[in-house]
Amino acid sequence: MSGSRARLLSVTATAALLAGSAAAQELQRVGLSLTVSHASQQPGPIDPGAAEVHRRLHDEFRYESIRVLDRRHLDLHLQEIGGVDLPTGRRVQLRPLSLSPTGVLISVEIPGMLQTDVRVSNRKQVVIGVDRYEDGKLILTLQPDY
């Protein structure tokens, strides 16, 4: 076999492996547990379902009460867009972009309002303030499972 033919076969094999790896990664699924909470300036209780969010936020933000409004679980392929509707009428769009040893990179977008990417380790939570609502703020908690 000539040198140029051997190199061509090597390049073709490498390209096939890379394409297979990219296709395999796109078939990977990421579970996303989502919680939409409302932190309010009005006195009231701390919803037991929001206890974890409260523990994380009570030293950083001022609010008097917090309650869970919605819980969802999405099961998305990499690059697939899913989302949740907020009580404000806006929609949060989520798209897992890539997986790495340090976590999953997730695009979080509210069209015309918010666009950010967050990297979250498996079964760890990230909390994002997403929109004003009534007398407070809506908070989205994401927890991936992959």
C-alpha positions in Angstrom: 0.0 0.0 0.0 1.4 3.4 -0.9 2.1 6.1 1.7 -0.6 8.5 0.4 -3.2 5.7 0.4 -2.3 4.6 3.9 -2.6 8.3 5.1 -6.0 8.6 3.3 -7.3 5.5 5.1 -5.9 6.8 8.4 -7.6 10.2 7.9 -10.9 8.5 6.9 -10.8 6.2 9.9 -10.1 9.1 12.3 -13.0 11.1 10.7 -15.3 8.2 11.1 -14.4 7.8 14.8 -14.9 11.5 15.5 -18.2 11.5 13.6 -19.3 8.4 15.6 -18.3 10.1 18.9 -20.2 13.3 18.0 -23.2 11.3 17.0 -23.0 9.2 20.2 -22.8 12.3 22.4 -25.8 13.8 20.7 -27.8 10.7 21.5 -26.9 11.1 25.2 -29.8 12.2 27.3 -29.7 14.6 30.2 -32.5 14.6 32.8 -33.3 18.1 34.2 -35.3 18.5 37.4 -36.8 22.0 37.4 -38.4 23.9 40.2 -40.0 27.4 39.8 -40.3 29.2 43.1 -41.5 32.7 44.0 -39.6 34.7 46.6 -41.8 37.4 47.9 -41.4 40.6 49.9 -44.8 39.8 51.6 -44.6 38.1 55.0 -45.5 34.5 54.9 -44.2 31.0 55.3 -41.2 29.2 53.8 -42.7 26.5 51.7 -41.2 23.1 52.8 -40.7 22.3 49.1 -38.5 25.4 48.8 -36.4 24.7 51.9 -33.2 23.8 49.9 -33.5 27.0 47.8 -34.2 29.0 51.0 -31.0 27.6 52.7 -29.0 28.7 49.6 -30.5 32.1 49.2 -31.6 33.5 52.6 -28.2 35.1 53.3 -27.8 36.6 49.8 -31.3 38.0 49.0 -34.0 39.8 50.9 -37.4 38.2 50.9 -40.0 37.4 53.5 -41.5 34.2 52.1 -40.9 31.6 49.4 -43.1 29.0 47.8 -42.8 26.5 45.0 -45.0 27.2 42.0 -44.1 24.4 39.7 -41.9 21.3 39.5 -41.0 19.6 36.2 -38.7 16.9 34.9 -37.4 17.1 31.3 -35.5 14.4 29.6 -33.5 16.0 26.7 -30.9 14.9 24.2 -27.9 17.1 23.9 -28.8 20.1 21.7 -32.5 19.5 22.2 -34.6 22.4 23.5 -37.1 22.0 26.3 -38.6 24.4 28.6 -41.1 25.6 31.2 -43.8 28.3 31.1 -43.6 30.9 33.8 -46.6 32.5 35.4 -45.6 35.8 33.8 -46.4 34.3 30.4 -42.7 34.0 29.4 -41.0 30.7 28.6 -37.7 29.5 29.9 -35.9 27.5 27.2 -33.2 25.0 28.3 -30.8 23.2 26.0 -28.0 20.8 27.2 -25.1 21.8 25.0 -22.3 19.3 26.0 -21.1 16.9 28.6 -17.7 16.9 30.1 -16.0 15.5 33.3 -16.8 18.9 35.0 -20.6 18.7 34.2 -23.2 19.5 31.7 -23.2 22.9 29.9 -26.8 24.1 29.7 -28.1 27.1 27.7 -30.8 29.0 29.7 -32.8 31.5 27.7 -35.9 33.7 28.1 -36.2 35.2 24.6 -35.5 38.9 24.6 -34.7 38.9 28.3 -32.1 36.4 29.5 -29.4 34.3 27.8 -26.8 32.5 29.8 -24.9 29.2 29.9 -24.3 27.3 33.1 -22.1 24.3 33.8 -23.6 22.0 36.5 -22.2 18.8 37.9 -24.3 15.7 38.0 -27.0 15.8 40.7 -25.9 19.3 41.8 -28.2 22.3 41.8 -27.9 25.8 40.3 -30.3 28.6 41.2 -31.1 31.4 38.7 -33.3 34.4 39.2 -35.4 34.5 36.0 -38.1 37.2 36.2 -39.9 39.7 38.4 -43.3 38.5 39.5 -45.9 40.2 41.6 -44.0 41.5 44.7 -40.9 39.5 44.2 -38.9 37.3 41.9 -39.2 34.0 40.2 -36.4 31.6 40.8 -35.5 28.6 38.7 -33.6 25.7 40.3 -32.0 23.2 37.8 -30.6 19.8 38.8 -29.2 17.6 36.0 -29.0 13.8 36.1 -26.9 12.1 33.5 
